[in-house]
Amino acid sequence: MQVSHKYDRELGYSSCILVPPARKVPDLAEDARNGILTPPRSLPPKYFYDGYGSKLFERICHTPEYYLTRTEEQLLVRFAEAIMSTMQAEEILELGSGNSRKTRHLFDACEKLRHLCTYAPFDVCEDVLLGAADNLRSEYSWLEVTPLLGDYHAGIANVPKANGKRIFAFLGSTIGNFDPDAAIRFLTEIRECMHPGDGLLLGADQVKDPAILNAAYNDQQGITAQFNLNVLRVLNRELKGNFDLEGFSHEAVYNEALEQVEMFLVSKKRQRVRLEELAEEITFVKGERILTEISRKFTAQGLHAMIEAAGMFVGSHYQPDNQYFSLLLARSGHDCGPRSGIEAEPD
């Protein structure tokens, strides 16, 4: 493991711990070559989150239509003390931490409980990690933060060991970006990294009225459209492409049969795009689409089945009365402990 992170309470953070991949995963060039050169065209959603894309996503979280973030945050406000009291964890490791906004409620709970823990945010964007780490240091003088730079899609076996019990936090319904088999494989990988007493705090969006889901991914301000189109900027920058962002439009629609929102970039006309780094030229016809994200929605029964398929059990399942969102606290199947039911938050 290459360590370039230095923490100084006066100077702040100079870098991160670089977490090497546990397995080889395709890079952008490989994903582009395999995904967009021929129909049906697709790209993994992880390429949304460059510096600009991360800022756009934060703006999405504040739109009136995007209920996911505020609903999950309300659950954390209400149940963070119960979660931390139950777990008594010495460390929170958050996968895909972003700006660590929601995790602050867990730190607030630690303060109320007079229980100190450390925090290891794990993300692919170094600038976002370092900014969040410095902000947290200023907000919580007691909190030791160890930013981890890496791609959790490449595995988490190489993350530093925790000194004591750990909560793996995977929030924001990011689990919905995985297809069913990949989701179980990823959760199994988390379970394999658990030690006795560890837990998983998982946020997941629930199945609901398609009109609500379609609105959440097609906000009236058009921020989600900008976020989607930004991946073309990433391709232009990293692969020396010449995508014309004005030549594509954003489309997001709920697929009721598969219980998932599907997000596309749609070519407005017949056009050719060159990717110099791949030495390839792509011809798009009018109406041709690139799938950029799936966002699966879950039933409570489906969530419990997925957790159990990964070798864990749900200890607590928190949700609001409208059942818009789920926050689950899961434990390894090797741990003994009470299985509790669903707890609801009043609207």
BATOR-695028 format. One record per atom (N, C-alpha, C): residue in three letters; x, y, z negated. Coordinates in steps of 0.02 Angstrom, whole numbers, padded with zeros to 5 digits, always signed. Each point is the difference from the previous one (the first is absolute). Example, Ala and Ser with C-alpha at 12.3 -4.5 7.8 and 13.67 -1.06 7.14 Angstrom:
ALA+00660-00284-00390/ALA-00045+00059+00000/ALA+00045+00060+00000/SER-00018+00053+00036/SER+00042+00059-00003/SER-00039+00055-00037/
END
This chain:
MET+00042-00060+00000/MET-00042+00060+00000/MET+00044+00062+00000/GLN-00012+00044+00047/GLN+00038+00062+00004/GLN-00033+00053-00044/VAL+00037+00026-00047/VAL-00027+00050-00046/VAL+00031+00067+00016/SER-00042+00047+00024/SER+00024+00067+00012/SER-00039+00051-00042/HIS-00042-00026-00043/HIS-00040+00044-00043/HIS+00039+00019-00062/LYS+00000+00064-00014/LYS+00032+00024-00062/LYS-00051+00044-00036/TYR-00012-00016-00062/TYR-00049+00038-00039/TYR+00036+00043-00051/ASP-00016+00063+00000/ASP+00029+00046-00048/ASP-00055+00046-00025/ARG-00009+00003-00066/ARG-00056+00037-00027/ARG+00007+00075+00013/GLU+00059+00024+00015/GLU+00009+00071+00016/GLU-00005+00013+00075/LEU+00029-00046+00040/LEU+00004+00012+00072/LEU-00056-00033+00039/GLY-00033-00049-00030/GLY-00055-00034+00033/GLY+00025-00059+00041/TYR-00032-00013+00058/TYR+00013-00059+00040/TYR+00039+00018+00063/SER+00053-00036+00013/SER+00039+00013+00060/SER-00015-00051+00054/SER-00022-00059-00018/SER-00016-00051+00050/SER-00040-00055-00033/CYS-00007-00055+00036/CYS-00042-00056-00022/CYS+00041-00064-00004/ILE-00030-00050-00032/ILE+00026-00068+00006/ILE-00025-00028+00066/LEU+00045-00023+00041/LEU-00018-00029+00064/LEU-00014-00075-00010/VAL-00060-00020+00013/VAL-00021-00070-00009/VAL+00008-00037+00066/PRO+00047-00047+00004/PRO+00009-00035+00064/PRO-00059-00046+00014/PRO-00014-00011+00064/PRO-00056-00044+00017/PRO+00013-00072-00021/ALA-00052-00032-00022/ALA+00004-00072-00017/ALA-00005-00043+00063/ARG-00026+00029+00053/ARG-00005-00035+00063/ARG+00000+00051+00056/LYS+00015-00021+00059/LYS+00002+00045+00057/LYS-00072+00016+00022/VAL-00012+00064+00009/VAL-00064+00021+00029/VAL+00015+00042+00061/PRO-00046+00002+00047/PRO+00012+00040+00060/PRO+00009+00074-00016/ASP+00045+00033+00036/ASP+00005+00073-00007/ASP-00048+00032+00050/LEU+00001+00066+00003/LEU-00047+00035+00043/LEU+00009-00020+00073/ALA+00062-00007+00022/ALA+00013-00018+00069/ALA-00030-00069+00016/GLU+00009-00048-00045/GLU-00027-00067+00011/GLU-00076+00001-00003/ASP-00028+00036-00048/ASP-00073+00003-00005/ASP-00030+00034+00061/ALA+00033+00052+00024/ALA-00025+00033+00061/ALA+00005-00046+00060/ARG+00057-00035+00006/ARG+00009-00045+00057/ARG-00052-00056-00001/ASN-00012-00027-00060/ASN-00047-00056-00006/ASN-00073+00022+00000/GLY-00012+00064-00020/GLY-00068+00020-00012/GLY-00032+00045+00051/ILE+00038+00044+00032/ILE-00033+00050+00043/ILE+00017-00005+00074/LEU+00047-00044+00018/LEU+00018-00003+00070/LEU-00055-00032+00043/THR-00036-00048-00029/THR-00054-00033+00037/THR-00063-00004-00043/PRO-00059+00000+00032/PRO-00063-00006-00037/PRO-00007-00070-00031/PRO-00039-00008-00054/PRO-00028+00055-00040/PRO+00055+00034-00040/ARG+00001+00066-00001/ARG+00056+00038-00028/ARG-00013+00014-00074/SER+00054-00002-00040/SER-00007+00013-00072/SER+00067+00020-00029/LEU-00004+00034-00057/LEU+00059+00018-00040/LEU-00017-00009-00073/PRO+00048-00022-00043/PRO-00014-00005-00071/PRO-00011+00069-00031/PRO-00043+00006-00049/PRO-00015+00066-00030/PRO+00056+00030-00040/LYS+00052-00039-00017/LYS+00054+00028-00042/LYS+00035+00058+00034/TYR-00005+00006+00066/TYR+00035+00054+00036/TYR-00036+00066-00005/PHE-00059+00001-00030/PHE-00033+00064-00013/PHE+00039+00043-00049/TYR+00037-00032-00045/TYR+00022+00035-00061/TYR+00071+00027+00004/ASP+00014+00040+00052/ASP+00059+00041-00003/ASP-00015+00060-00045/GLY+00045+00048-00005/GLY-00012+00056-00044/GLY-00064+00038+00016/TYR-00010+00015+00064/TYR-00059+00037+00021/TYR-00063-00042-00009/GLY+00004-00063+00018/GLY-00058-00044-00007/GLY-00021-00007-00072/SER+00049-00004-00046/SER-00016-00005-00071/SER-00037+00062-00024/LYS+00020+00059+00024/LYS-00034+00062-00018/LYS-00071+00001+00027/LEU-00009-00024+00061/LEU-00067-00003+00028/LEU-00044-00048-00040/PHE+00028-00056-00021/PHE-00041-00047-00039/PHE-00022+00031-00066/GLU+00044+00040-00031/GLU-00020+00033-00062/GLU-00059+00048+00013/ARG+00000+00031+00058/ARG-00056+00044+00018/ARG-00064-00041+00012/ILE+00007-00058+00030/ILE-00058-00044+00010/ILE-00032-00017-00066/CYS+00041-00012-00051/CYS-00025-00021-00065/CYS-00044+00054-00032/HIS+00006+00062+00023/HIS-00039+00055-00028/HIS-00061+00017+00042/THR-00011-00035+00055/THR-00059+00014+00042/THR-00063-00025-00035/PRO-00057+00033+00011/PRO-00062-00022-00033/PRO-00019-00071+00018/GLU+00015-00022+00061/GLU-00023-00065+00023/GLU+00041-00058-00028/TYR+00063+00014-00018/TYR+00045-00055-00020/TYR-00007-00013-00075/TYR-00049-00042-00016/TYR-00017-00015-00069/TYR+00051-00044-00035/LEU+00042-00036+00038/LEU+00042-00053-00029/LEU+00045+00026-00056/THR+00037+00053+00015/THR+00049+00024-00048/THR-00033+00025-00064/ARG-00051+00041+00007/ARG-00030+00028-00060/ARG-00037-00054-00041/THR-00029-00050+00034/THR-00035-00053-00036/THR+00050-00042-00039/GLU+00055-00017+00032/GLU+00052-00039-00035/GLU+00029+00040-00058/GLU+00009+00065+00013/GLU+00028+00043-00052/GLU-00047+00005-00061/GLN-00065+00004+00013/GLN-00049+00001-00054/GLN+00003-00064-00042/LEU+00010-00056+00033/LEU+00007-00063-00036/LEU+00063-00001-00043/LEU+00054+00028+00027/LEU+00062+00004-00039/LEU-00007+00046-00060/VAL-00034+00057+00010/VAL-00011+00045-00056/VAL-00037-00036-00056/ARG-00051-00038+00019/ARG-00042-00032-00051/ARG+00034-00060-00032/PHE+00038-00039+00039/PHE+00023-00064-00025/PHE+00075-00006-00009/ALA+00038+00053+00012/ALA+00073-00004-00006/ALA+00022-00020-00070/GLU-00033+00026-00051/GLU+00020-00019-00068/GLU-00013-00074-00013/ALA-00057-00025+00025/ALA-00014-00071-00010/ALA+00051-00043+00037/ILE+00019+00022+00060/ILE+00049-00038+00039/ILE+00067-00002-00035/MET+00025+00059-00021/MET+00065+00002-00032/MET-00001-00032-00069/SER-00055+00006-00036/SER-00006-00032-00065/SER+00000-00076+00007/THR-00033-00025+00052/THR-00003-00072+00012/THR+00069-00026+00020/MET+00034+00036+00045/MET+00062-00025+00028/MET+00060+00012-00044/GLN+00003+00058-00035/GLN+00059+00018-00039/GLN+00064-00008+00041/ALA-00004+00024+00063/ALA+00056-00010+00046/ALA+00056+00050-00014/GLU+00061-00024+00010/GLU+00059+00043-00006/GLU+00016+00036+00065/GLU-00028-00024+00057/GLU+00013+00032+00064/GLU-00060-00005+00045/ILE-00011+00053+00039/ILE-00049+00000+00055/ILE+00040+00004+00064/LEU-00008-00050+00043/LEU+00031+00000+00067/LEU-00056+00009+00050/GLU+00000+00057+00035/GLU-00054+00015+00047/GLU+00024-00009+00071/LEU-00034-00043+00037/LEU+00016-00015+00069/LEU-00037+00049+00046/GLY+00038+00034+00044/GLY-00031+00052+00041/GLY-00023+00058-00041/SER+00045+00028-00040/SER-00018+00048-00053/SER-00020+00068+00026/GLY+00025+00021+00059/GLY-00016+00067+00025/GLY+00020+00053-00050/ASN-00045+00046-00014/ASN+00017+00055-00047/ASN-00016-00018-00073/SER-00020-00062-00012/SER-00012-00026-00069/SER-00055+00039-00036/ARG-00045+00029+00037/ARG-00051+00042-00031/ARG-00044-00040-00048/LYS-00027-00056+00023/LYS-00048-00037-00041/LYS+00034-00035-00059/THR+00062-00018+00009/THR+00036-00035-00053/THR+00009+00043-00062/ARG-00005+00065+00009/ARG+00006+00046-00057/ARG-00051-00016-00055/HIS-00057-00026+00019/HIS-00051-00017-00051/HIS+00024-00056-00046/LEU+00041-00044+00027/LEU+00030-00053-00042/LEU+00051+00030-00048/PHE+00037+00050+00023/PHE+00049+00033-00044/PHE-00036+00041-00054/ASP-00056+00032+00019/ASP-00040+00035-00050/ASP-00025-00048-00054/ALA-00020-00059+00022/ALA-00023-00051-00048/ALA+00057-00021-00046/CYS+00060-00006+00028/CYS+00058-00018-00041/CYS+00011+00052-00055/GLU-00007+00063+00018/GLU+00009+00053-00049/GLU-00052-00005-00056/LYS-00062-00012+00018/LYS-00053-00006-00050/LYS+00011-00060-00045/LEU+00025-00054+00029/LEU+00012-00061-00038/LEU+00067+00000-00036/ARG+00041+00052+00013/ARG+00068+00004-00026/ARG+00040-00063+00019/HIS-00011-00019+00062/HIS+00035-00058+00028/HIS+00041+00024+00060/LEU+00065-00001-00004/LEU+00043+00024+00054/LEU+00015-00057+00048/CYS+00002+00018+00064/CYS+00019-00049+00051/CYS+00045+00036+00051/THR+00029-00038+00045/THR+00039+00028+00054/THR-00041-00009+00065/TYR+00023+00034+00052/TYR-00038+00000+00063/TYR+00048-00011+00058/ALA-00019-00047+00044/ALA+00039-00015+00060/ALA-00045+00008+00061/PRO-00002+00060+00030/PRO-00038+00008+00061/PRO+00038-00029+00060/PHE-00034-00039+00041/PHE+00031-00035+00056/PHE-00033+00024+00064/ASP+00038+00032+00044/ASP-00029+00029+00060/ASP+00052+00001+00056/VAL-00025+00011+00061/VAL+00044-00001+00058/VAL+00026+00069+00017/CYS-00029+00053-00028/CYS+00018+00069+00017/CYS+00041+00031-00057/GLU+00064+00012+00011/GLU+00044+00024-00053/GLU-00019+00069-00025/ASP-00017+00046+00046/ASP-00018+00068-00021/ASP-00060+00000-00047/VAL-00050-00040+00016/VAL-00059-00004-00042/VAL+00017-00029-00068/LEU+00041-00052+00000/LEU+00021-00031-00063/LEU+00036+00049-00045/LEU+00048+00035+00028/LEU+00040+00046-00041/LEU-00041+00058-00025/GLY-00045+00026+00042/GLY-00043+00054-00023/GLY-00046-00022-00056/ALA-00029-00060+00006/ALA-00044-00025-00052/ALA+00039-00012-00064/ALA+00061-00027+00005/ALA+00040-00014-00059/ALA+00017+00064-00038/ASP+00018+00052+00036/ASP+00016+00063-00034/ASP-00061+00031-00032/ASN-00057-00004+00034/ASN-00062+00027-00029/ASN-00020-00038-00063/LEU+00006-00065+00001/LEU-00017-00040-00059/LEU+00046+00016-00058/ARG+00063+00010+00015/ARG+00049+00016-00053/ARG-00020+00066-00034/SER-00024+00048+00039/SER-00019+00063-00031/SER-00065-00005-00039/GLU-00044-00046+00020/GLU-00065-00008-00034/GLU+00004-00044-00062/TYR+00044-00050+00002/TYR+00005-00048-00055/TYR+00074-00005-00020/SER+00019+00038-00050/SER+00071+00003-00019/SER+00027-00067-00024/TRP-00044-00043-00023/TRP+00020-00065-00027/TRP+00007-00054+00053/LEU-00025+00013+00061/LEU-00007-00052+00050/LEU+00065-00009+00040/GLU+00026-00061-00001/GLU+00058-00017+00042/GLU-00027-00028+00065/VAL+00020+00032+00055/VAL-00024-00019+00067/VAL+00059-00026+00041/THR-00010-00058+00030/THR+00051-00030+00043/THR-00029-00009+00070/PRO+00009+00048+00045/PRO-00029-00006+00067/PRO+00033-00057+00040/LEU-00042-00041+00031/LEU+00024-00057+00039/LEU-00018+00013+00074/LEU+00051+00002+00042/LEU-00009+00014+00070/LEU+00002-00065+00040/GLY-00055-00015+00033/GLY-00002-00061+00040/GLY-00069-00013+00028/ASP-00007-00054+00036/ASP-00062-00019+00033/ASP-00027-00063-00033/TYR-00055+00006-00036/TYR-00025-00059-00035/TYR-00024-00054+00049/HIS-00012+00018+00063/HIS-00017-00051+00050/HIS+00059-00048+00011/ALA+00060+00022-00017/ALA+00059-00043+00007/ALA+00013-00040-00063/GLY-00048+00000-00046/GLY+00007-00040-00061/GLY+00020+00042-00060/ILE-00016-00026-00059/ILE+00015+00036-00061/ILE+00046-00040-00047/ALA+00027-00055+00026/ALA+00041-00043-00043/ALA+00063+00035-00024/ASN+00022+00053+00035/ASN+00063+00033-00017/ASN-00010+00064-00042/VAL-00060+00012-00024/VAL-00008+00058-00044/VAL+00037-00013-00066/PRO+00025+00051-00034/PRO+00036-00011-00063/PRO-00044-00035-00051/LYS+00031-00038-00042/LYS-00037-00034-00053/LYS-00023+00050-00053/ALA-00057-00014-00029/ALA-00027+00044-00052/ALA+00025-00022-00068/ASN+00007+00048-00044/ASN+00018-00015-00070/ASN-00065-00006-00040/GLY-00033-00056+00007/GLY-00063-00010-00035/GLY-00057-00010+00048/LYS-00060+00005-00025/LYS-00060-00013+00040/LYS-00010+00056+00052/ARG-00025-00021+00057/ARG-00007+00046+00056/ARG-00071-00003+00029/ILE-00026+00059+00018/ILE-00061+00003+00040/ILE+00020+00016+00072/PHE-00019-00044+00046/PHE+00005+00015+00071/PHE-00063+00037+00020/ALA+00007+00063+00022/ALA-00058+00039+00020/ALA-00002+00004+00076/PHE-00058-00018+00028/PHE-00010+00004+00073/PHE-00068+00032+00010/LEU+00000+00066+00006/LEU-00062+00039-00003/LEU-00021+00024+00069/GLY-00056+00036+00002/GLY-00022+00033+00061/GLY-00033-00046+00051/SER-00015-00061-00018/SER-00028-00050+00046/SER+00047-00014+00059/THR+00065+00008-00011/THR+00048-00017+00052/THR-00002-00074+00017/ILE-00024-00041-00047/ILE-00007-00071+00014/ILE-00046-00011+00059/GLY-00045+00048+00014/GLY-00045-00005+00056/GLY+00034+00006+00067/ASN+00062+00024+00002/ASN+00037+00005+00063/ASN+00028-00067+00023/PHE-00003-00051-00044/PHE+00024-00066+00016/PHE-00057-00043+00026/ASP+00013-00043+00050/ASP-00052-00048+00018/ASP-00006-00051-00056/PRO-00053-00041-00001/PRO-00013-00043-00057/PRO+00059-00045-00020/ASP+00031-00033+00048/ASP+00056-00045-00017/ASP+00060+00039-00025/ALA+00014+00057+00032/ALA+00058+00040-00021/ALA-00011+00029-00070/ALA-00062+00017-00016/ALA-00014+00026-00067/ALA+00015-00052-00053/ILE-00022-00061+00011/ILE+00013-00053-00048/ILE+00075-00014-00006/ARG+00035+00001+00056/ARG+00073-00011-00002/ARG+00034+00055-00040/PHE-00022+00062+00009/PHE+00031+00056-00035/PHE-00014-00004-00075/LEU-00062-00014-00018/LEU-00017-00007-00071/LEU+00036-00060-00031/THR+00009-00053+00038/THR+00038-00058-00025/THR+00072+00020-00013/GLU+00028+00042+00043/GLU+00068+00023-00009/GLU+00007+00041-00064/ILE-00050+00042-00014/ILE+00000+00037-00063/ILE-00003-00048-00059/ARG-00045-00049+00004/ARG-00006-00048-00054/ARG+00065-00038-00013/GLU+00036-00015+00054/GLU+00063-00037-00007/GLU+00054+00043-00034/CYS-00009+00066+00002/CYS+00048+00044-00034/CYS-00020+00015-00072/MET-00058-00024-00021/MET-00023+00013-00067/MET+00034-00045-00052/HIS+00009+00029-00059/HIS+00022-00038-00058/HIS-00059-00003-00049/PRO+00004-00044-00050/PRO-00055-00003-00049/PRO-00015+00069-00029/GLY-00063+00018-00001/GLY-00021+00064-00027/GLY-00008+00054+00052/ASP+00027-00010+00061/ASP-00008+00049+00054/ASP-00071+00001+00027/GLY-00018+00053+00034/GLY-00066+00005+00030/GLY+00001+00038+00065/LEU-00055-00005+00037/LEU-00009+00037+00062/LEU-00061+00045-00007/LEU+00009+00064+00013/LEU-00055+00048+00002/LEU-00014+00015+00074/LEU-00057-00024+00024/LEU-00016+00003+00071/LEU-00062+00042+00012/GLY+00005+00048+00045/GLY-00057+00039+00022/GLY-00025-00025+00067/ALA-00067-00007+00007/ALA-00028-00027+00062/ALA-00068+00032+00013/ASP-00011+00018+00062/ASP-00063+00031+00020/ASP-00053-00053+00012/GLN-00062+00017-00016/GLN-00054-00049+00007/GLN-00043+00013+00062/VAL-00032-00053+00022/VAL-00049+00004+00055/VAL-00057+00047-00021/LYS-00021+00042+00047/LYS-00054+00048-00015/LYS-00034+00022+00064/ASP-00044+00048-00005/ASP-00036+00027+00058/ASP+00050+00020+00055/PRO-00008-00028+00061/PRO+00046+00018+00054/PRO+00005+00075+00014/ALA-00054+00037-00012/ALA+00003+00073+00012/ALA+00050+00033-00046/ILE+00004-00024-00062/ILE+00048+00028-00048/ILE+00071-00017+00021/LEU+00010-00062+00022/LEU+00067-00022+00021/LEU+00022+00037+00063/ASN-00044+00007+00049/ASN+00019+00034+00061/ASN+00016+00074-00013/ALA-00037+00031-00045/ALA+00014+00070-00016/ALA+00068+00008-00035/ALA+00018-00048-00042/ALA+00062+00005-00037/ALA+00061+00000+00045/TYR-00006-00031+00059/TYR+00057-00005+00046/TYR-00008+00045+00061/ASN-00051+00043-00003/ASN-00011+00049+00053/ASN-00021+00067-00031/ASP+00044+00026-00044/ASP-00018+00061-00036/ASP-00011+00058+00048/GLN-00045+00045-00020/GLN-00019+00055+00043/GLN+00057+00049+00014/GLN+00048+00004-00047/GLN+00057+00045+00011/GLN+00049-00027+00051/GLY-00006-00064+00016/GLY+00045-00030+00049/GLY+00069-00017-00026/ILE+00007-00004-00066/ILE+00066-00015-00028/ILE+00020-00073+00013/THR-00049-00045-00005/THR+00015-00070+00015/THR+00021-00008+00073/ALA-00030+00039+00044/ALA+00020-00002+00071/ALA+00073+00023+00008/GLN+00019+00053-00035/GLN+00070+00024+00002/GLN+00047-00054-00027/PHE-00021-00032-00054/PHE+00039-00053-00032/PHE+00011-00057+00049/ASN-00053-00020+00034/ASN+00005-00055+00049/ASN+00045+00020+00058/LEU-00010+00059+00027/LEU+00040+00022+00057/LEU+00073+00010-00018/ASN+00015+00012-00063/ASN+00069+00012-00021/ASN+00045-00059+00015/VAL-00028-00061+00004/VAL+00042-00057+00014/VAL+00031+00005+00070/LEU-00033+00038+00045/LEU+00029+00011+00066/LEU+00061+00046-00006/ARG-00002+00048-00046/ARG+00059+00041-00013/ARG+00058-00044-00025/VAL-00016-00048-00043/VAL+00051-00045-00025/VAL+00032-00039+00057/LEU-00041-00025+00046/LEU+00026-00037+00057/LEU+00042+00046+00045/ASN-00023+00061+00010/ASN+00039+00047+00041/ASN+00067+00015-00031/ARG+00001+00010-00066/ARG+00062+00018-00035/ARG+00048-00059-00004/GLU-00026-00057-00021/GLU+00044-00057-00015/GLU+00019-00040+00062/LEU-00045-00002+00050/LEU+00013-00041+00059/LEU+00007+00042+00063/LYS+00008+00066-00009/LYS+00009+00046+00056/LYS-00056-00008+00051/GLY-00062+00004-00027/GLY-00058-00006+00043/GLY-00025+00067+00024/ASN-00047-00002+00045/ASN-00031+00062+00025/ASN-00076-00004-00003/PHE-00026-00030-00054/PHE-00072-00001-00011/PHE-00026+00072-00003/ASP-00053+00012+00036/ASP-00036+00064-00003/ASP-00056-00009-00051/LEU+00006+00033-00058/LEU-00051-00009-00052/LEU-00068+00024+00023/GLU-00001+00049+00046/GLU-00063+00024+00026/GLU-00034-00051+00046/GLY+00038-00049+00021/GLY-00027-00051+00045/GLY-00033-00058-00035/PHE-00002+00002-00067/PHE-00030-00055-00039/PHE-00048+00029-00051/SER-00050-00038-00017/SER-00049+00020-00051/SER-00003-00053-00055/HIS-00023+00022-00058/HIS-00009-00043-00058/HIS-00068-00034+00002/GLU-00001-00064-00017/GLU-00063-00036-00006/GLU+00005-00047-00060/ALA-00051+00001-00043/ALA-00003-00046-00057/ALA-00072-00024-00006/VAL-00009-00065-00005/VAL-00067-00029-00002/VAL+00000-00059-00047/TYR-00055-00009-00036/TYR-00007-00057-00046/TYR-00026-00060+00038/ASN+00038-00055-00003/ASN-00018-00063+00030/ASN-00036-00041-00054/GLU-00067-00002+00005/GLU-00038-00033-00053/GLU+00013-00074-00002/ALA+00011-00032+00056/ALA+00011-00072+00001/ALA+00063-00019-00038/LEU+00053+00040+00007/LEU+00063-00014-00034/LEU+00008+00038-00065/GLU-00048+00043-00016/GLU+00002+00040-00061/GLU+00065+00041-00005/GLN+00014+00037+00054/GLN+00060+00041+00000/GLN-00009+00060+00046/VAL+00030+00056-00021/VAL+00005+00058+00043/VAL+00059-00010+00047/GLU-00009+00014+00063/GLU+00053-00007+00050/GLU+00014+00069+00030/MET+00064+00018+00000/MET+00019+00067+00022/MET+00043-00007+00064/PHE-00017+00041+00049/PHE+00033-00004+00065/PHE+00022+00069+00023/LEU+00049-00001+00046/LEU+00015+00057+00042/LEU-00024-00017+00070/VAL-00038+00044+00030/VAL-00033-00015+00064/VAL+00027+00047+00054/SER+00022-00029+00054/SER+00025+00040+00056/SER-00057+00036+00034/LYS+00008+00066+00008/LYS-00053+00041+00030/LYS+00001-00003+00076/LYS+00053-00027+00028/LYS+00008+00000+00073/LYS+00050-00054+00020/ARG+00007-00010+00063/ARG+00053-00044+00024/ARG+00066+00039-00006/GLN+00049-00031-00032/GLN+00063+00035-00012/GLN+00057-00050-00009/ARG+00060+00025+00011/ARG+00060-00041-00011/ARG+00042+00031-00055/VAL+00027-00044-00041/VAL+00041+00021-00057/VAL+00066-00037+00004/ARG+00054+00037-00011/ARG+00068-00029+00002/ARG+00028-00004-00071/LEU+00028-00057-00019/LEU+00036-00009-00062/LEU+00072-00015+00017/GLU+00042+00052-00002/GLU+00069-00007+00023/GLU+00039-00052-00040/GLU-00010-00003-00065/GLU+00038-00048-00042/GLU-00016-00072+00019/LEU-00058-00012+00028/LEU-00018-00067+00021/LEU+00011-00011+00075/ALA+00016+00055+00034/ALA+00006-00002+00073/ALA-00063-00029+00032/GLU-00057+00024-00025/GLU-00064-00026+00022/GLU-00047+00058+00016/GLU-00045-00013+00048/GLU-00052+00047+00017/GLU-00068-00035-00006/ILE-00047+00035-00032/ILE-00066-00030-00013/ILE-00052+00039+00040/THR-00044-00036+00034/THR-00055+00032+00035/THR-00064-00013-00040/PHE-00033+00055-00020/PHE-00063-00003-00035/PHE-00056+00019+00049/VAL-00054-00038-00001/VAL-00059+00020+00038/VAL-00046+00039-00046/LYS-00045+00038+00028/LYS-00047+00038-00041/LYS-00041-00046-00044/GLY-00005+00016-00063/GLY-00038-00040-00048/GLY+00039-00056-00032/GLU+00062-00011+00020/GLU+00041-00054-00030/GLU+00020+00020-00071/ARG+00002-00048-00045/ARG+00009+00014-00071/ARG+00063-00033-00028/ILE+00028+00034-00050/ILE+00053-00028-00042/ILE-00029-00008-00070/LEU-00002-00060-00026/LEU-00023-00012-00069/LEU+00056+00022-00047/THR-00014+00048-00043/THR+00051+00025-00046/THR-00011-00020-00072/GLU-00061-00022-00018/GLU-00011-00019-00069/GLU-00065-00040-00005/ILE+00001-00051-00044/ILE-00062-00028-00025/ILE-00004+00016-00074/SER-00060+00011-00024/SER-00010+00013-00071/SER-00058-00045-00023/ARG+00018-00057-00027/ARG-00051-00049-00020/ARG-00037+00023-00062/LYS-00063-00018-00004/LYS-00043+00014-00057/LYS-00020-00066-00032/PHE-00011+00000-00065/PHE-00007-00062-00037/PHE-00065-00002-00040/THR-00024-00060-00013/THR-00050-00011-00051/THR+00037-00021-00064/ALA-00033+00006-00057/ALA+00031-00021-00063/ALA+00019-00074+00003/GLN-00045-00041+00028/GLN+00014-00071+00006/GLN+00061-00013+00044/GLY+00004+00037+00055/GLY+00057-00008+00045/GLY+00066+00020-00032/LEU-00001+00053-00040/LEU+00060+00022-00035/LEU+00025-00053-00049/HIS-00046-00027-00039/HIS+00019-00051-00049/HIS+00027-00062+00036/ALA-00031-00019+00056/ALA+00024-00058+00037/ALA+00070+00012+00028/MET+00013+00061+00024/MET+00066+00017+00027/MET+00053-00003-00055/ILE-00015+00027-00058/ILE+00047-00001-00056/ILE+00014-00072-00021/GLU-00052-00040-00004/GLU+00009-00070-00021/GLU+00039-00040+00052/ALA-00010+00015+00065/ALA+00037-00034+00052/ALA+00075+00015-00004/ALA+00017+00056-00030/ALA+00071+00019-00009/ALA+00029-00026-00066/GLY-00039-00040-00036/GLY+00025-00030-00062/GLY-00005+00044-00061/MET-00047+00048+00002/MET-00011+00044-00057/MET-00073-00004-00021/PHE-00016+00032-00056/PHE-00070+00006-00020/PHE-00013+00073-00019/VAL-00063+00020+00007/VAL-00019+00068-00017/VAL-00016+00004-00074/GLY+00039+00040-00036/GLY-00014+00010-00070/GLY-00053+00051-00012/SER+00002+00055+00038/SER-00051+00053-00005/SER-00014+00027+00070/HIS-00063+00014+00012/HIS-00022+00028+00064/HIS-00042+00062-00015/TYR+00029+00058+00016/TYR-00033+00064-00014/TYR-00030+00027+00065/GLN-00062+00024-00004/GLN-00031+00032+00058/GLN-00053+00049-00024/PRO-00015+00050+00043/PRO-00053+00047-00018/PRO-00069-00032+00011/ASP-00052+00032-00025/ASP-00067-00027+00008/ASP-00020-00008+00073/ASN+00024+00045+00043/ASN-00018-00006+00071/ASN+00040-00054+00037/GLN+00047-00031-00035/GLN+00040-00055+00027/GLN+00037+00020+00064/TYR+00023+00062+00002/TYR+00037+00024+00057/TYR+00071-00028+00002/PHE+00029-00015-00057/PHE+00071-00014-00003/PHE+00014-00048-00059/SER+00053-00038+00006/SER+00020-00047-00053/SER+00071+00015-00022/LEU+00010-00005-00065/LEU+00066+00003-00031/LEU+00006-00064-00041/LEU+00047-00042+00020/LEU+00006-00065-00032/LEU+00067-00006-00037/LEU-00002-00029-00058/LEU+00060-00017-00038/LEU+00006-00076+00001/ALA+00050-00025+00036/ALA+00008-00071+00011/ALA+00063-00025-00035/ARG+00000-00063-00018/ARG+00057-00031-00033/ARG+00018-00064+00037/SER+00061-00022-00009/SER+00022-00063+00029/SER-00041-00058-00028/GLY-00014-00048+00042/GLY-00037-00059-00023/GLY+00036-00039-00054/HIS+00066+00012-00007/HIS+00038-00034-00052/HIS-00008+00033-00068/ASP-00025+00063+00001/ASP-00012+00034-00063/ASP-00065-00026-00031/CYS+00000-00005-00065/CYS-00064-00016-00032/CYS-00030+00065-00026/GLY-00063+00006+00002/GLY-00033+00061-00023/GLY-00072-00001+00020/PRO-00040+00044-00030/PRO-00072+00000+00014/PRO-00016+00027+00069/ARG-00047-00031+00033/ARG-00027+00026+00062/ARG-00059+00044-00018/SER+00002+00062+00020/SER-00056+00044-00016/SER-00040+00016+00061/GLY-00059+00027-00009/GLY-00045+00014+00054/GLY+00011+00069+00029/ILE-00050+00022+00039/ILE+00003+00064+00033/ILE-00023+00054-00048/GLU+00040+00054-00002/GLU-00018+00057-00042/GLU-00017+00058+00046/ALA-00054+00033-00015/ALA-00025+00053+00044/ALA+00010+00068-00032/GLU+00015+00049+00044/GLU+00005+00069-00022/GLU-00064+00036+00020/PRO-00032+00036-00046/PRO-00059+00038+00019/PRO+00017+00052+00053/ASP-00046+00011+00047/ASP+00011+00052+00051/ASP-00003+00069-00032/
END
